[in-house]
């Protein structure tokens, strides 16, 4: 394969289209969440991920798992957790079985904000996908996203 290989060019173009779609969706959701709930898309995502924890075995996420779920580095995730903790939306506590472990839970205020923000997030996502579907280069990607059957807990 060379740099001028048509398949490489097509692959690069497809990657650019996917990146463009992601960027447009994220920007649209970001604007909507900021305007209506003073919440960034990353903050919303963190609250959503942490709200899905449970008290059963494996129900609490370690910081690396949280970072992977919100697609941030561990240090960026820690800073994000600290910001939301300072706002009273999250709380940290020591793991009862391993005093070295620290877990993070969503507070009642965080759950309330998440519940209020979820319809905004969902509507902004739908609007961004509908807008992207009108672009011939992005329409096939939108169809793929709409056809994905990913469990809500993934």
C-alpha positions as CSV (number, residue, x, y, z in Angstrom):
1,X,0.0,0.0,0.0
2,X,1.4,3.4,-0.9
3,X,0.3,6.9,0.1
4,X,-1.4,7.3,-3.3
5,X,-3.3,4.0,-3.1
6,X,-7.0,4.8,-3.8
7,X,-8.2,2.5,-1.0
8,X,-6.0,4.4,1.5
9,X,-7.4,7.7,0.3
10,X,-11.0,6.3,0.6
11,X,-10.2,5.0,4.1
12,X,-8.8,8.4,5.1
13,X,-11.8,10.2,3.7
14,X,-14.2,7.8,5.6
15,X,-12.3,8.5,8.8
16,X,-12.6,12.2,8.2
17,X,-16.3,11.9,7.6
18,X,-16.7,9.9,10.9
19,X,-14.6,12.5,12.7
20,X,-16.7,15.3,11.2
21,X,-20.0,13.6,12.3
22,X,-18.7,13.1,15.8
23,X,-17.5,16.7,16.1
24,X,-20.8,18.1,14.9
25,X,-22.9,15.9,17.2
26,X,-20.7,16.7,20.2
27,X,-20.7,20.4,19.5
28,X,-24.5,20.5,19.1
29,X,-25.1,18.5,22.3
30,X,-22.5,20.7,24.1
31,X,-24.3,23.9,23.2
32,X,-27.7,22.6,24.2
33,X,-26.5,21.2,27.6
34,X,-24.5,24.4,28.4
35,X,-27.4,26.7,27.5
36,X,-30.1,24.8,29.4
37,X,-28.3,23.1,32.3
38,X,-24.9,24.7,32.7
39,X,-23.4,21.3,32.0
40,X,-20.8,20.2,29.4
41,X,-21.2,17.1,27.3
42,X,-18.3,15.5,29.3
43,X,-20.0,16.4,32.6
44,X,-23.2,14.9,31.4
45,X,-21.5,11.8,30.2
46,X,-19.7,11.4,33.5
47,X,-23.0,11.8,35.5
48,X,-24.7,9.3,33.2
49,X,-21.9,6.7,33.5
50,X,-21.7,7.0,37.3
51,X,-25.5,6.9,37.7
52,X,-25.5,3.4,36.2
53,X,-23.4,2.0,39.1
54,X,-25.0,-0.4,41.6
55,X,-24.1,-2.0,44.9
56,X,-23.8,-5.6,43.5
57,X,-20.6,-7.3,42.6
58,X,-18.6,-5.2,40.1
59,X,-21.2,-2.5,40.4
60,X,-18.8,0.3,41.3
61,X,-16.3,1.6,38.7
62,X,-12.7,2.3,39.4
63,X,-11.3,5.6,38.1
64,X,-9.6,3.9,35.1
65,X,-13.0,2.3,34.1
66,X,-14.7,5.7,34.4
67,X,-12.0,7.4,32.4
68,X,-12.4,4.8,29.6
69,X,-16.2,5.2,29.6
70,X,-16.0,8.9,29.2
71,X,-13.0,8.8,26.8
72,X,-10.7,10.9,28.9
73,X,-7.3,10.3,30.6
74,X,-7.4,9.3,34.2
75,X,-6.0,12.7,35.3
76,X,-8.6,14.6,33.2
77,X,-11.3,12.4,34.7
78,X,-10.1,13.1,38.2
79,X,-10.2,16.9,37.5
80,X,-13.7,16.5,36.0
81,X,-14.9,14.5,39.1
82,X,-13.4,17.2,41.4
83,X,-15.3,19.9,39.5
84,X,-18.6,18.1,39.8
85,X,-17.9,17.2,43.4
86,X,-17.3,21.0,44.1
87,X,-20.7,21.6,42.6
88,X,-22.3,19.0,44.9
89,X,-23.2,16.7,42.0
90,X,-20.8,13.9,43.0
91,X,-19.3,12.5,46.2
92,X,-16.3,10.3,46.8
93,X,-15.9,7.7,49.5
94,X,-13.5,5.0,50.5
95,X,-14.2,1.4,49.3
96,X,-15.4,-0.5,52.4
97,X,-13.4,-3.6,51.4
98,X,-10.2,-2.0,50.2
99,X,-9.3,1.3,52.0
100,X,-7.0,2.2,49.0
101,X,-9.9,2.3,46.6
102,X,-12.0,5.4,46.2
103,X,-15.4,5.3,44.6
104,X,-17.5,8.1,43.3
105,X,-21.3,8.3,43.5
106,X,-23.8,10.8,42.0
107,X,-25.5,12.8,44.7
108,X,-29.3,13.5,44.7
109,X,-28.6,16.9,43.2
110,X,-26.5,15.2,40.5
111,X,-29.3,12.7,39.7
112,X,-31.9,15.5,39.6
113,X,-29.7,17.5,37.1
114,X,-29.1,14.4,35.0
115,X,-32.8,13.6,34.9
116,X,-33.5,17.2,33.8
117,X,-30.7,17.2,31.2
118,X,-31.4,13.8,29.6
119,X,-34.2,15.0,27.4
120,X,-32.0,17.9,26.3
121,X,-29.2,15.6,25.4
122,X,-31.5,13.2,23.6
123,X,-33.2,15.9,21.6
124,X,-29.9,17.5,20.7
125,X,-28.5,14.2,19.5
126,X,-31.6,13.6,17.4
127,X,-31.4,17.1,15.9
128,X,-27.7,16.7,15.1
129,X,-28.3,13.3,13.5
130,X,-31.2,14.7,11.4
131,X,-29.1,17.6,10.3
132,X,-26.1,15.3,9.4
133,X,-28.4,13.0,7.5
134,X,-29.1,15.8,5.0
135,X,-25.4,15.7,4.1
136,X,-24.7,13.0,1.4
137,X,-21.3,12.3,2.8
138,X,-22.6,11.8,6.4
139,X,-26.0,10.2,5.7
140,X,-24.5,6.6,5.5
141,X,-22.8,7.1,8.9
142,X,-26.0,8.4,10.4
143,X,-27.8,5.3,9.2
144,X,-25.2,3.1,10.8
145,X,-25.5,4.9,14.1
146,X,-29.3,4.7,14.1
147,X,-29.1,0.9,13.3
148,X,-26.7,0.0,16.0
149,X,-28.2,-2.1,18.8
150,X,-25.9,-1.4,21.7
151,X,-27.2,-2.3,25.2
152,X,-27.7,0.8,27.4
153,X,-25.2,-0.5,29.9
154,X,-22.3,-0.7,27.5
